[in-house]
């Protein structure tokens, strides 16, 4: 089960620098000119979760295996991308394939780094990107609408249902609103199948100068207000700092960040926010060999959670032994939790909760 976030934005806003720091590689070429990233770069990064280390210590595990999240560095979009400007068609196709959008916005002044729009204005930049995504979505829906209308006139019920779903989305896009604002209640899954870019969840990442990394600045405050109005997330980072931190030995990072007035890495916050943005949850398996984190979506039932480990676990699912994270820690592991009556046997209808420690019983 893979989940990914596409990193998008105008050229020269710090996307590739952020991606390089996220993946601790230089696989994405960061350079001061548009379109230096021609093919999307992909990297998987561990999701920071302090619970993993605590569980491993209590369970006396030999190793820890965190869950991960995939990030895709997508080349810079420009005004007119929906009409094919600046390699726009290729980049828009890459965005359609991701699960969520991390929109990097330049929130710093630097005369040595050119801005494709001639000056720094992150809210304007966000509008440019969203407009291009909306125009591309509208074109896609209107093209499909013509074929569906022909089928619907022939009493094709599936086509009629598709049109019923698409019509409010088209109306919203024609009014300059993202499709996510018009998805009918209860039709979220069907809307996802349309592969529209403006139904994807969005996280704004404000790339600020080093001195504003801890507090933000006027630019990032303007983005925060926009995000609040949209119900979107926002994280403040300094991509330059994060790139430097990613090159430091693990034991030196905390002290370096502390010297800048930061309690944790901006990247950790981006990863955690991306995980939350996708509606993901984590459950754990703990044993003497390893403590491992597993990713599921919110609302996943036990058999489907078991399938993340192996399909046979779902096929032969019998039950799962379940201990809440706090109970596992407070009672010093499985034996203590069992003696305290905190270990439960759950069946096929159990909805796995974030932090559950699970042991699956199955027979194939």
ABEGO torsion letter per residue (X at the ends): XBBBBBBBEBBGAGAAAAAAAAAGBAABBBBBBBGABABBBBBBBBBBBAAAAAAAAAAGBABBBBBBBBBBBBBBBBBGAAAGBGGAAAAAAAAAABABBBBBBBABBBAABBBAAGBBBAAAAAAAAAAAAAAAAAAAAAAAAAAAAAAAAAGBAAAAAAAAAAAAAAAAAAAGBBAAAABBBGAAAAAAAAGBAAABBBBBBBBBBAAAAAAEBAAAAAAAAAAAAAGBBBBBBBAAAAAAAAABBAAAAAAAAAAAGBABBAAAAAAAAAAAAAGBBBBBBBBAABBBBBBBBBGBBAAAAAAAABAAAAAABABBBBBBAAAAAAAGEAAAAAAAGABBBBBAABBBBBGBBBBBBBBX
